Amino acid sequence: MTTPTIELKPSASPLSDAEREAILASPGFGRHFTDHMVTIKWTEGRGWHDGQLVPYAPLSLDPATMVLHYAQEIFEGLKAYRQPDGSVASFRPDMNAKRFQASARRLGMPELPVETFIEACDVLVQQDASWVPAHGGEESLYLRPFMIATEVGLGVKPANEYLFLVIASPAGAYFPGGVKPVSIWLSEDRVRAVPGGMGDAKTGGNYAASLLAQAEAAEKGCAQVAYLDAVEHKWVEELGGMNLYFVYGNKIITPALTGSLLAGVTRDSLLSVARDLGYESEEGRVSIDQWQADTENGTLTEVFACGTAAVITPVGTVKRSSAEWQHSGGEPGEVTLKLREALLDIQRGIGEDKHGWMHPL
Ligand code: COI
């Protein structure tokens, strides 16, 4: 595999410093984008080529471009944080790069070398460093690497041309309420992914498949949907855009990777952070009935969602067709908050990075 060198073709920001600062003061999530983007092409027979950092701009695509019809697309999400000394570091970009390769394999797309993925993220953050929010808060620069099939044609087959891009967006809390607990609708009929499908790939199709249930959840007054396995409709898998953790006193349990849920980087990190804090952590199976019964008998003490965008968000109210219950009296639980603080401290450079997760730029 060839590794392209990324050619820098920057231009002056279209925004004034004051305009950028106003956005950074209250960035929201995924609403604003930085001044540049990285693009790298892949062509059959030639491999990766024409890596460039260019001004952020719309793409021009032929209406018959394959991704628009057959959804051959994958993406990633990772964050860069301002450190106490003013420098910037990203969190575990190697994990995202490897998962991007796994997603590419699943969708019949070419694998971008890990070092090229990291270089692409690095050059964008370095160029647009003024967009990384200040140290101290929870804000960060969210990076969105993605790849689309760009061959033009309507035959259903893996494309022979692709475009890889990285864009960046200053990010505050994913949920408007921040650390306020989110409400969950437990979907007992609609599934997100099936065994042998692509539930463990980070591809837009999985998110599209979740939108109807998400709209139904909103009608029931819930912010997110928890999906069950597609065979027995019994085992809790994930929330569609984030993983789940169940807190049993001193032990945290997350659904094991069965192939139909995403291997979240935050999920993986928390298995270690929890142990560092003296908790037990494990991957396991939790059924929907167990979720309800263990809440009622008091052994299941807290539940939280986790992901790059969501960080760690407590789960409050849970609704299923036959019942409704609440965790931690609708307040963030103690273990949830401790884990959240410990992880954010590592990311913000004020906690010891004993696993070597931070990637300085
Ligand atoms: C992330 O946490 O980075 C995600 O991709 C979840 C969502 C914003 C799609």
Residues whose N, C-alpha, C, O or C-beta is under 5 A from the ligand:
A	BS01	COI	G77 G241 G307 T308 A309 A310
